[in-house]
Amino acid sequence: MVPPMSDPQASRGDADRLAGEFVQFAIESDVLRFGRFQTKAGRLSPYFFNAGLFDDGAKMLRLAQFYARALLTSGIEFDVIFGPAYKGIPLGAVLAVELARLGVNKPFAYNRKEAKDHGEGGTLVGAPLAGRVLIVDDVMSAGTAVRQSIALIRAAGATPHAVAIALDRQEKATEDGRDVPWSAVDYVRDRLGLQVCSIAKLAHLLQYLQRTDEFSQHYEAVAAYRAQYGVD
């Protein structure tokens, strides 16, 4: 794996530039939309991120480049890429291809939601899960998918080590229908002990909206949402 950058400020600057580019790409691809959207927690959000709308080869290629650049900038090391069903499967696959193009060839695995009772059987497909495993997904809302992935990885005898996501909403999670003062990312990092790499955060979206005339009308609504539900 490419080692982390020696200058933390340079690394932070590269990550922030990458995040700004990604926000612009997501908006231009109509993956990041503005309006009124109900979240899984029942909140009315002024924006919505749907990675399923990265829906052609050119968009998936650029998305893979963003994931790879974010990971290499973070310095996170890992042995295997795991894409949880369903959205994580294409994300993990294109990331593995892009990393290989950059000279970092890693094995890739994914799971089925329904166990196969013929052929090779089981729920895991691809490379054996071994060593430090990187989980790749789009966003973390409640951390449920990550916890399921962690259980699969541990059952296979490997170590859940890190998570890579496209967007960190920096938003309070809910437990038993109540808001809690930490996000799903905080939970995975601080309570489950996994490293987390996100291409962009809600803070980067706010910065983009503030400096871009075309979308500045959405800034106040997104800022108000973060003030109500956000975490640092």
Sequence and secondary structure as in RCSB ss.txt:
>XXXX:A:sequence
MVPPMSDPQASRGDADRLAGEFVQFAIESDVLRFGRFQTKAGRLSPYFFNAGLFDDGAKMLRLAQFYARALLTSG
IEFDVIFGPAYKGIPLGAVLAVELARLGVNKPFAYNRKEAKDHGEGGTLVGAPLAGRVLIVDDVMSAGTAVRQSI
ALIRAAGATPHAVAIALDRQEKATEDGRDVPWSAVDYVRDRLGLQVCSIAKLAHLLQYLQRTDEFSQHYEAVAAY
RAQYGVD
>XXXX:A:secstr
     S HHHHHHHHHHHHHHHHHHHHHTTSEEEEEEE TTS EEEEEE GGG  SHHHHHHHHHHHHHHHHHHT
   SEEEE TTTHHHHHHHHHHHHHHTT    EEEEEEEEE STT EEEEES   SEEEEE SB SSSHHHHHHH
HHHHHTT EEEEEEEEEE  BEEEETTEEEEEEHHHIIIIIS  EEEEEEEHHHHHHHHHH GGGGGGHHHHHHH
HHHHB  
